[in-house]
Amino acid sequence: MPVLSSGEQRALVLRRLRQSDTSRYSPTKGASDYEWIDDAIERGIEEFVRLTKCLRTYCIIQLKSSIRSYVLPADFIDIMTAYYYDAALSDGYRELTFTTIEKLNDEISDWRVDTGSPKRIYIDRLHGKGASIGLYPIPESDGAAISFTNAYANEASWICPLYTNYKDFGRILRYAGTSTFVLSTDDNVIVSPEVSNYNLLIEYYRLPYLIAEMPPEAAKAISYYAAAELLQDAPEDSAEYKRSVSLLHLFDQEVATYINRRKRPQSGQNLRLLQSSWNYLENMQFYKDIA
């Protein structure tokens, strides 16, 4: 199935609802009022992306000495990999090990004050407006100023959603400074991140900016979710409510099929496991492969 435009996605949802216009699912009872349908589609898009983690990008985070926690981009869902850059290292980059606050509490008594070159990373806090990461040890050096030498790279304080249809982009988060986007100035060039000394590079799963960013397989799943949500307002003993349950089941099947087909990486998952589960997890082969 090709990537659908917003109009085509609306039409697909109406077909799932077995309606020819929006009059039944509109606050104004209008035949072309898509407010409720668009709301349901947006929630379907977000649910699909959060479950499948089908979109990802990178972010360069400027570190500050004696500062342990750093805010993540607003579009952050989950972290994939993290690297600390130190020009003194043989290959420049050190991949950080994922850990948890519980594990640090159990293994290192002074981890909240210990300083040095970061070796571990953990999700510090999750809240309504975003998330933050923590580093261990706490960085002992200020990250160098972030700049780009790539002739095909440009920084911008805002990104047009239309840009994200066709081009890759990254993020820069400067400590107590301006956060920017890294854009390619050429359609045929993907800009590789350039990390300055003592700074952090993370690859993370993100939320979409526009429906056209979604993979082709998402269109059918989104239509199932949106139609199910609209049908759930019907009485629980009605045929429409029962159909909404079936549509949600079809949505779950599409998500499972997509994950199985794309085989997304395991790295960065299970960051908040209970302490009692760690010994079991660490002895499993898949964890040894990604650790």
N, C-alpha and C positions, 0 to 999 in steps of 0.2 A: 504494500500500500504506500503511495507517495505521501510526502509531507502535505498536509492540508492547510489551506488558508483559514483565517478565522471564520469567514463566511461558509466555507465548506464544512468546517467542524460544527458550526451551528446547525447546518442542514442535516448532518449525520445524527446529531442529538435529537432533532425533531423526528427523524425516521425511527429512532429507538423509542420515542414517546408515542409513535403512531399518530402524529399530528401534522397537518399541512401548514399551520401558522402558529404564532405564539399566543393567541388569544386566551388559551386555557392556562398558560404558564407565564403570565405577565401581570405586574402590579396595576397596570392601566387597562388590562383586557384588550390591548391593542394587538393587531394582527402581525405587526413587525416590531414589537417591543421586546428586545432580547436581554433585558436587564437581569432577570432571574436565570436565564439560560447561560449568559456569560459568567455570572457568579459561580454557577455550578461547574462550568468548564474550567474556570480558574482553579477551583478547589480540586478538580480532577487532575489537572496538570501538576499542581503542587504535590498531591498524594502520590502520583506516579513517579515523580522525580525523587521524592524522599525515600520511596520504597526501592527503586531500582538504582538510584545514584548514577543516572545515565549522563550527567553533565559534570565536567570538571575543568578546573583551571589551576593557575598557580598564584602565589602571593609572596612577595618579598617583604619581610618585616624587619624594620630597623630596631636593633636591640639597644638597651641602655644599661650601663653598669649598675649593679645593685637592684635592678628591677626584675622580679620573677615572672609576673603575669602580663600578658599582652592581648589586646582586643583583636578578634578575628573579623573578617569582612561580613557585612550584613547579609550577603547571599550564601554564607557558609551553611553546609549541612553536616558534613563529616570530613575528617582528615584522612588523607591517603598515605602520604609520606612527608617526612620533614628532614631537612639537612641544615647543618651549621657550617658556615663557610669560614675557613681560616687559611690564609695564604701560606702559612707555615707547614700545613699538612702536605703529605706527598701528592695527593690528588685534589687538594683544596677542600673537598666536601667530606663531612662526617655525617652519616645517616644516624639520626637520633632514634633511640629505642622508646617505644610506647610503654607507658606505665600508668599507674593510677595513684591517687593520693593515699589510698589504703595501703598499697604496696610500699610506698615510700615511708609511711608511718611505721610499717612493720620492719623494714630493713635498715632505715637510716634515721637515727634519732635527731640529728641536727640538720635535716634536709631543708628546713625552712630558712636557714641562715647561711648554709654552706655556699661558698662562691667558687667559681672556677670557669672552665670551658664547658658549655652545656653538652650533656651526653644523653639525657632523657627528656621526654616531652609528655605532657598529660593534658587532658581537657580539665580546665580549672573550674569554670562556672558556666552553666547554661541558664539563660534567662530570656524573657520575652522579646528583647530587642537584639539578641545575638549571643555570642559565646566568646570565651577567652581561653587561652592556653597558658600553661605554666612550664617553666624550664628548670631542670636540675642538672648540675649546680646552677645557682643564680649567676648570670653573666658577670664577669669581672672587668670587661672592657666595653667601651662604647662602640656601637656599630658605626662603620664609616658612612659618610654621606652617600646616598644612592643616586647614581646617574647612569645614563646609557651611552655607549659608544656605537651601537648598531645604527647604521645609516637608514635602516628601514623601520626603526622604532620611534615612537612618539608618545609623549605623556599627555594625558587629558584629565581634567577634573570631573568630567561627566562623559558618559557614553550613550550614544543614541541606540535605542533597542534595535533599530534596523541594522546596525553594524554587526550585532551578534548573530545575525542570520548566517553570515558567510565567513566571518573572520574570527580567528582566535584572539583572545585578549588575556592580560594578566592584571594583577593588582600590586600596588605599592602602599604599604602602611608605614608612614614615618612616625616615630615616637613624638607625641605632642606636636605634630606637624600636619602638613597637608597630605591627605590620602589621594592617590591618583590611579588611573587606569593606564596600562601599557598597551598601545595599539600598534598594529602593523600598518605601514604606509603603502604597502604593495599587496595586491590581492593574492599574489603567488608566493608570498613570504610569510612563514610562521616565525615570530620573534622568540628566540630562546632567552630565558631569564638571565640577567647579568647581576650576580650577587656581589655586593661589596664586602670587604673584610669584616668579620665578626658579626655578620647579619644572618638572618634565618630565611630559608626558602621552604615553603610548604606547597604541596599539591593537595587540593581539596575538592570535594564534591560540592556543587553549588546549585542554587535555584536558577530557573530560567528568567530571562528578561522579556522574551517574546515567544508566542506559541510556535513560530516557525523554527525555533531552535530544537524543538523536540524531535526525537528519532521517528522515522515513519511508522514503526510498530506501535507508537503511543496513541495514534489517532483513534483506533478502535477501542482501546482501553479507556481513554478519556470519555468517549461517548457513552460507554457503559456506566461509568461512575456518575457522570452528570445526569443522565436519565434516571438512574436509581435514586439519586438524591432528590430529584423533583417528584418522583413517584412516591417517596416515603411519606409525604404529607397526606396521602390517602388513608382512610380507615384501615386498621390492622387486619380486619377480616375481609378486605376487598381483594379482588383479583389484581389490581394495580399494585397494591402494597406487596403482595406475594411476588409479583414480577420484579419489583425493585430488589428483593432479596436475591432472585436469580441473576439479575444484572450485576449486583455486587460480587456474586460468585464468579461470573464471567470476567469481571475486572481483575479479581485475584488471580484467575487462571492466566490472563494476559501478562500480568506482572511476573508471575512465576516463569512463564515461557520466555519472556525477555531476559530475565536474569540468567536462566539456564543457557540461553543462546549466546549472550554476551560474555558470560563468565567474568563478572567484575572482580577485581583484585580483593583479596581478603585483608590486606594490610590496613591497619587503622581501625579495625572493628573491635568490638568487645572491650572498649576502654574502661568501662565501669563495672567489671566483674567483681563479685564478692571475693573477699580474700580466700575463703574456703575453696574457691574454684580454681585458683591459680596453679596449684601443683598439678591438678588434672590437666589443665589447658597446656601448660608448658611441656608436658610429656607427649602431647599429640603431634603427629608428624607435620600436619599443615602449619601448626604454629612454629615448629622448628624451621620450616622452610621460609617463613616470613620474618622471623625474629632477627 
